[in-house]
Amino acid sequence: MKPCKVCNKLTRSKYGICKRLPECLSAYQKACYNAHAEAYRAGSLKFYQAHREQILPKQHANYKRRGPVYAAFNSAKNKSVRLGIPFDLTPSTMPVIPSVCPILGIKLAWTEGPRTNNTPSFDRIIPTLGYIPENVWWISWRANRLKCDATPAELMRIAIVVAQKVNAA
């Protein structure tokens, strides 16, 4: 027997943590999960694959109930954590979706199924500044793809060359 890593009471646990106190139990569960994390993830994936037909309609219904703005909010929040960029939005501070794309002037509309050129897309104006109220807007999916990773100078160069070609024709 050895002392518990949390409360110092003697334990026979292979993780060195007893299960007597709530904080010990919590630490024991974390140690157990960390020791078997890969198996848990594999089991979770197998469960999802086996029950996909029951899970997907529930996920879709939840998405429909909360709406695309909430989905964009959650997506942005997760992306900011993944990229390590600032996030200072709440669902109530999300910008209102305009009826027309501010870049291309096309009508914005949600569609069932895959995105189309006029599907609204939540975008960071200056990507490095992150998701702050002054740096986000809704534009069309087409406009977002066009500006994807281009610099303003590259976009200007494309515009100049295309204008020259059109005027020459």
ZICOR-V14851 format. One record per residue. N is the residue number from 1. PHI is phi in whole degrees, 0 to 359 (999 if undefined). BURIAL is I if it has 24 or more other C-alpha atoms within 12 Angstrom, else O. Layout:
n = [N N]
phi = [PHI PHI]
burial = [BURIAL BURIAL]
This chain:
n = [1 2 3 4 5 6 7 8 9 10 11 12 13 14 15 16 17 18 19 20 21 22 23 24 25 26 27 28 29 30 31 32 33 34 35 36 37 38 39 40 41 42 43 44 45 46 47 48 49 50 51 52 53 54 55 56 57 58 59 60 61 62 63 64 65 66 67 68 69 70 71 72 73 74 75 76 77 78 79 80 81 82 83 84 85 86 87 88 89 90 91 92 93 94 95 96 97 98 99 100 101 102 103 104 105 106 107 108 109 110 111 112 113 114 115 116 117 118 119 120 121 122 123 124 125 126 127 128 129 130 131 132 133 134 135 136 137 138 139 140 141 142 143 144 145 146 147 148 149 150 151 152 153 154 155 156 157 158 159 160 161 162 163 164 165 166 167 168 169]
phi = [999 225 286 297 291 260 249 68 279 292 216 256 300 289 266 74 225 280 238 283 259 304 291 292 299 299 296 297 297 296 296 296 298 298 290 236 303 297 293 298 297 297 296 295 295 298 298 300 296 287 244 305 297 275 283 302 299 292 297 295 296 295 299 297 294 277 96 291 293 295 297 296 300 296 297 296 298 295 294 296 294 299 270 70 247 298 221 224 238 231 305 281 264 295 294 288 284 287 279 230 296 292 266 262 74 267 292 267 207 283 233 282 87 292 294 239 302 259 287 298 228 278 225 269 293 246 307 289 283 85 263 240 307 280 244 234 201 259 228 286 302 298 296 294 294 296 270 345 234 280 275 304 295 294 297 296 298 300 299 295 295 297 299 296 295 293 292 284 279]
burial = [O O O I O I O O O O O O O O I I I I I O O O O I O O O I O O O O O O O O O O O O O O O O O O O O O O O O O O O O O O O O O O O O O O O I I I O I I O O I I O O O O O O O O O I O I O O O O I I O I O O O I O I O O O O I O O O O O O O O I I I I I I I I I O I O O I I I I O O I I I I I I I I I O O I O O O O O O O O O O O O O O O O O O O O O O]
